[in-house]
Amino acid sequence: MTRFASFSEFYPFYLSEHSNRMCRRMHFIGSSLVVTIAVFAVVTGQLRWLWLMPVAGYGFAWIGHYVYQKNQPATFKHPLYSLQGDWVMYGHMLRGKLQF
């Protein structure tokens, strides 16, 4: 397993693991659902919906990897950097710095 000294060192690897556009789209959908579920749960006070956040986020991301990217998610080997990478990639897609 490759070790990374920092997130800055990890992120190019993370992007290479998401080179397939449909994989990135699945990540975008999952992350958008995570945000939507969190806002809904807080606004309505129905916190019981929060359990859906990892199901939506990881579910869509893993479909992207196994169906489109044809690789294993980085989450299994680098869980914290991978989570951070997902949100950085999401921000880049929102700002048009990365195609989705």
Secondary structure, 3 states (H helix, E strand, C coil): CCCCCCHHHHHHHHHHCCCCHHHHHHHHHHHHHHHHHHHHHHHHCCHHHHHHHHHHHHHHHHHHHHHHHCCCCHHHCCHHHHHHHHHHHHHHHHCCCCCC
